[in-house]
Each structure stands twice: as structure tokens, then as C-alpha cells.
């Protein structure tokens, strides 16, 4: 079914449990792996090398999205949780050199049942990794690489970015959010927008990919996730808003950690453009009244 292929984009993240642990920064190896993906994507583009720069830019974007976000099964994850990951997020989920925390169906969502949120109950959560100073779920790189390219297409190749933003918000109300995991994720929308900016800027002055007379397109710099990952990808700092049943389960499950959570949480105003119906972020994990 189509929704199985997109499951990684509907995964949620345990944004608290990894905070209680010492998680090493995986930026160095994550950057190297992304560079390898980029180089393979560019090699495919160089087989065609169209004369039109705009056509080349679209081909590069499509090649990068296909190389990094093609859906694969992740070995080692049980049942449905093995489905729907992109090739790059699957690397973050499995590579021994990447430090990560995987809570699955335990952690903060342990009290969530099948009728509360099907994806959460059956597949659990994406693993959490640290990139620089930011803790993110591996699903966020899928949003950056897959939905970011969708934004480029939805915007009609940058002509109407508001159109892409509105459609992105709708996806969080539908199968990438409230219909499956019962969550509206502002972190997902932030990663979508960062991905759009990456694809929209390809071949531009600040892009790691440039036009070359000799090779058509080349990578001219190393990849650096810190140029793209922001605090808004972190679902603790930028909380999701959950359905009533999940909120009740979270409130009960997080009660013992309430003092630490409330001491750590600081409300901040996201800078990502958002258009459409937006649920209110009423506190950590979107839990109204959780912190006095």
C-alpha cells in the first residue's frame, strides 16, 4: 500500500528519553555519508548533461532525492518499523559508526495503544541522533530530502513557494500526521522547508553543487548538516501537537519527569513560514497545562 512506502515520513520521535542520555555528535560520519550520496547522484546527472542550466538544476534535484530518499527496508527494525525509510535515514538507523537512541514503542509513547495512534503503536518511533548541538529523529532527514524535493515540485520550481507550504501543512493534517500517528509535527514542517531551500538553491552561489564546463555538475565543497539543521527540527524545542488520546497517554507517562521537562522547556517562536490551519503549541509535547 502507498502509505507503507511513506511510513518514515509519518514516524514520530521520542524527544525526551534521548535527552536524559549522553548522545555523541554524529555529524562527521553523517556528513561523509551524505557526500557519498551526492557524488553518486551527480554521476548519474553527468551522463546526460543538458545545456539548459534550469533543466540541469531539476535533474540534480531529482537525482539527489532518488539517491537519498528511495524507500528501503531497514534490517534490524522489527515488523512495520522496518518499512518506509529513505536510503540515507536507513543509514542513520543502522550504521555502527552513528550514535543513536532507539526507543521503539517504549519511551514516552509506551502508554499509547493501537486505537490511540496506529503508527506509534505498531511501528514506534524513529531513532534519535545528534547532529551538532541538535537532537533530531532520523525521520527529519527524510523530510528534508524527500518532502523538500516535493516542495520544489509543489512550488512549480520555486515560482509559488506559498503553495508548497500550504500543501505541506495539509500533509501533517492527513497521512503524514494526524491520520496515522495522531500528531501534527512542526519539526517535520521545518525540515521540509530546509529541504526546499536546499533544492531551490542548487547550482546557486552558496550551493555545494555547481555547474562545470568540463564535468557538467560537480560537488565543490563538503556537506555540512549544520548549515541546514536548526533547533526547529527538535521536537522538544519545537513541540508537536497530538490528538486527545495520545495527549492523555503522554501526560500520564511523563508525569514522573514533569519537573525536569518543565525546567528544560523554553517556548520559542519558529521562523519557518507556515500557512493554513495550525494547532496551538500549548507547552512541551503540545500538552496544555503540563507546566505551571
VONUNU-92307 format. One record per residue (C-alpha): chain; x, y negated, z; residue in three letters. Coordinates in steps of 0.05 Angstrom, whole numbers, plus 5000, padded with zeros to 4 digits. Each point is the difference from the previous one (the first is absolute). Layout:
! VONUNU-92307
 mol   xx   yy   zz type
   A    X    Y    Z  ala
...
***
This chain:
! VONUNU-92307
 mol   xx   yy   zz type
   A 5000 5000 5000  unk
   A 5022 4928 4986  unk
   A 5001 4981 5074  unk
   A 5051 5055 5016  unk
   A 5048 4969 4952  unk
   A 4994 4933 5036  unk
   A 5000 5026 5071  unk
   A 5066 4968 5019  unk
   A 4970 4932 4985  unk
   A 4944 5016 5050  unk
   A 5046 5023 5056  unk
   A 5002 4961 5064  unk
   A 5059 4988 5045  unk
   A 5012 5012 5074  unk
   A 5027 4931 5014  unk
   A 5011 5010 5074  unk
   A 5033 5068 5016  unk
   A 5063 4985 4958  unk
   A 5007 4935 5038  unk
   A 5012 5039 5064  unk
   A 5059 5036 4968  unk
   A 5068 4978 4974  unk
   A 4994 5005 4924  unk
   A 5063 4987 4960  unk
   A 5000 4954 4940  unk
   A 4997 5040 4935  unk
   A 5010 4940 4953  unk
   A 5068 5022 4973  unk
   A 4978 5069 4975  unk
   A 4931 4974 4980  unk
   A 5032 4947 4957  unk
   A 5047 5050 4966  unk
   A 4942 5046 4985  unk
   A 4960 4943 4970  unk
   A 5059 4980 4956  unk
   A 5003 5071 4972  unk
   A 4926 4998 4984  unk
   A 5008 4932 4965  unk
   A 5058 5025 4959  unk
   A 4961 5060 4975  unk
   A 4941 4956 4982  unk
   A 5044 4951 4962  unk
   A 5033 5057 4961  unk
   A 4931 5019 4973  unk
   A 4986 4928 4979  unk
   A 5067 4995 4964  unk
   A 4978 5057 4953  unk
   A 4950 4951 4970  unk
   A 5027 4930 5011  unk
   A 4945 4957 4970  unk
   A 5020 4931 4973  unk
   A 4945 4963 5037  unk
   A 5022 4982 5071  unk
   A 4929 5001 5026  unk
   A 4989 5070 4971  unk
   A 5066 5021 5032  unk
   A 4978 4974 5067  unk
   A 4936 5040 4998  unk
   A 5037 5063 4980  unk
   A 5049 4991 5057  unk
   A 4943 4991 5050  unk
   A 4964 5061 4974  unk
   A 5064 5042 5001  unk
   A 5017 4979 5071  unk
   A 4929 5016 5024  unk
   A 5001 5068 4967  unk
   A 5069 5017 5026  unk
   A 4987 4980 5072  unk
   A 4925 5010 5010  unk
   A 4984 5064 4962  unk
   A 4958 5043 5046  unk
   A 5036 5061 5030  unk
   A 4989 5051 5054  unk
   A 5044 4989 5061  unk
   A 5032 5064 5025  unk
   A 4996 5009 5075  unk
   A 4936 4961 5011  unk
   A 4941 5046 5017  unk
   A 4936 5006 4960  unk
   A 4970 4937 4970  unk
   A 5055 4957 5030  unk
   A 5048 5026 4947  unk
   A 4959 4970 4943  unk
   A 4999 4934 4965  unk
   A 5068 4971 5017  unk
   A 5041 4963 4948  unk
   A 5069 5026 4983  unk
   A 5035 4945 5039  unk
   A 4956 5004 5062  unk
   A 5009 5076 4998  unk
   A 5075 4988 5004  unk
   A 4989 4958 5063  unk
   A 4956 5054 5029  unk
   A 5050 5057 4990  unk
   A 5072 4977 4990  unk
   A 5045 5021 5058  unk
   A 5039 4935 4997  unk
   A 4937 4959 5013  unk
   A 4981 4988 5073  unk
   A 4925 5004 5010  unk
   A 4945 5015 5049  unk
   A 4942 5044 4979  unk
   A 4940 5006 5046  unk
   A 4952 5034 4952  unk
   A 4932 5008 5032  unk
   A 5028 4986 5069  unk
   A 5025 4933 5027  unk
   A 4950 4943 5005  unk
   A 4950 5036 4955  unk
   A 4998 5065 5040  unk
   A 4929 4987 5023  unk
   A 4974 4987 4930  unk
   A 4954 5055 4974  unk
   A 4980 5021 4930  unk
   A 4935 4961 4999  unk
   A 5036 4939 5027  unk
   A 5050 4995 4942  unk
   A 5010 5058 4951  unk
   A 5071 4982 4976  unk
   A 5026 4986 5070  unk
   A 4971 5064 5029  unk
   A 5022 5045 4943  unk
   A 5065 4970 4976  unk
   A 5024 4958 5058  unk
   A 5046 4941 4989  unk
   A 5058 4980 4956  unk
   A 5068 5004 5032  unk
   A 5031 4936 5027  unk
   A 5069 4975 4980  unk
   A 5040 4939 5018  unk
   A 5023 4955 4943  unk
   A 5041 4944 5031  unk
   A 4961 4972 5058  unk
   A 4933 5025 4977  unk
   A 4964 5065 5015  unk
   A 4957 5023 4942  unk
   A 4961 5061 4979  unk
   A 5026 5036 4938  unk
   A 4932 4985 4969  unk
   A 5021 4927 4994  unk
   A 5053 5015 4948  unk
   A 4946 5036 4960  unk
   A 4957 4938 5004  unk
   A 5060 4958 4978  unk
   A 5019 5045 4942  unk
   A 4933 5027 4977  unk
   A 4947 4949 5018  unk
   A 5049 4943 4988  unk
   A 5002 5021 4927  unk
   A 4924 5008 5000  unk
   A 4997 4927 5023  unk
   A 5043 4981 4940  unk
   A 4951 5034 4953  unk
   A 4938 4975 5037  unk
   A 5027 4929 4996  unk
   A 5004 5009 4924  unk
   A 5076 4997 5003  unk
   A 5004 4941 5049  unk
   A 4948 4957 4966  unk
   A 4948 5008 5056  unk
   A 5033 5021 5066  unk
   A 4936 4982 5039  unk
   A 4964 5055 4961  unk
   A 5051 5051 5025  unk
   A 4996 4975 5072  unk
   A 4924 5006 5001  unk
   A 5003 5070 4971  unk
   A 5053 5020 5050  unk
   A 4955 4977 5057  unk
   A 4943 5041 4970  unk
   A 5043 5063 5000  unk
   A 5009 4993 5075  unk
   A 4925 4999 5008  unk
   A 4995 5063 4956  unk
   A 5041 5063 4988  unk
   A 5067 4972 5023  unk
   A 4972 4979 5067  unk
   A 4932 4998 5032  unk
   A 4968 5057 4961  unk
   A 5055 5049 5018  unk
   A 5044 4981 5059  unk
   A 4947 4951 5027  unk
   A 5052 4945 5002  unk
   A 5010 4934 4965  unk
   A 5075 4990 4997  unk
   A 5029 4931 4995  unk
   A 5069 5032 4998  unk
   A 4981 5037 4936  unk
   A 4977 4935 4968  unk
   A 5065 4967 5019  unk
   A 5041 5056 4968  unk
   A 4955 4996 4938  unk
   A 5016 4926 4993  unk
   A 5074 5009 5010  unk
   A 4999 5054 4946  unk
   A 4963 4954 4953  unk
   A 5053 4947 5011  unk
   A 5055 5050 4984  unk
   A 4967 5023 4935  unk
   A 4980 4930 4980  unk
   A 5072 4976 5010  unk
   A 5033 5055 4959  unk
   A 5053 4972 4952  unk
   A 4994 4932 5035  unk
   A 5059 4963 5029  unk
   A 4995 5033 5068  unk
   A 4984 5070 4975  unk
   A 5049 5058 5009  unk
   A 4981 5020 4929  unk
   A 5023 4955 4943  unk
   A 5000 4999 4924  unk
   A 5066 5019 4968  unk
   A 5019 4994 4927  unk
   A 5041 5063 5004  unk
   A 4955 5046 5041  unk
   A 4931 4969 4994  unk
   A 4988 4999 5076  unk
   A 5049 5011 5056  unk
   A 5000 4998 5076  unk
   A 5045 4942 5019  unk
   A 4997 5005 5076  unk
   A 4988 5049 5055  unk
   A 4931 5012 5027  unk
   A 4985 4969 5068  unk
   A 4934 5017 5034  unk
   A 5010 4941 5047  unk
   A 4984 4954 4941  unk
   A 4930 5029 4998  unk
   A 4980 5030 5067  unk
   A 4968 4949 5047  unk
   A 4971 5003 5070  unk
   A 4932 5004 4966  unk
   A 5014 5072 4979  unk
   A 5002 5020 5073  unk
   A 4930 5021 5022  unk
   A 5014 4983 5073  unk
   A 5019 4928 4984  unk
   A 4947 4996 4945  unk
   A 4945 5045 5027  unk
   A 4951 5041 4959  unk
   A 4926 4996 5017  unk
   A 4967 5068 5013  unk
   A 4930 5026 4998  unk
   A 4960 5004 5065  unk
   A 5015 5074 5014  unk
   A 5074 4993 4988  unk
   A 5001 4937 5043  unk
   A 4968 5039 5057  unk
   A 5050 5056 4993  unk
   A 5058 4951 4998  unk
   A 4975 4961 5061  unk
   A 4997 5064 5040  unk
   A 5065 5029 4975  unk
   A 5040 4936 5008  unk
   A 4973 4982 5069  unk
   A 5062 5027 5038  unk
   A 5045 4956 4956  unk
   A 4956 4938 5004  unk
   A 5049 4958 5042  unk
   A 5059 5014 4955  unk
   A 4960 4990 4936  unk
   A 4971 4933 5023  unk
   A 5068 4976 5023  unk
   A 5030 5016 4932  unk
   A 4945 4975 4954  unk
   A 5003 4929 4974  unk
   A 4945 4976 4953  unk
   A 5029 4970 4936  unk
   A 4969 4971 4937  unk
   A 5015 5040 4937  unk
   A 5025 4962 4940  unk
   A 4978 5048 4946  unk
   A 4943 4972 4956  unk
   A 4935 5035 5017  unk
   A 4933 4992 4965  unk
   A 4934 5034 5013  unk
   A 4966 5032 5060  unk
   A 5051 5001 5057  unk
   A 4986 5033 5067  unk
   A 5026 4964 5061  unk
   A 5065 5021 5033  unk
   A 4977 4994 5072  unk
   A 5062 5025 5035  unk
   A 5051 5057 4997  unk
   A 4973 5055 4955  unk
   A 4941 4954 4986  unk
   A 4972 5016 5069  unk
   A 4959 4942 5025  unk
   A 5008 4989 5075  unk
   A 5055 5052 5007  unk
   A 5047 4947 5027  unk
   A 4972 4948 5049  unk
***
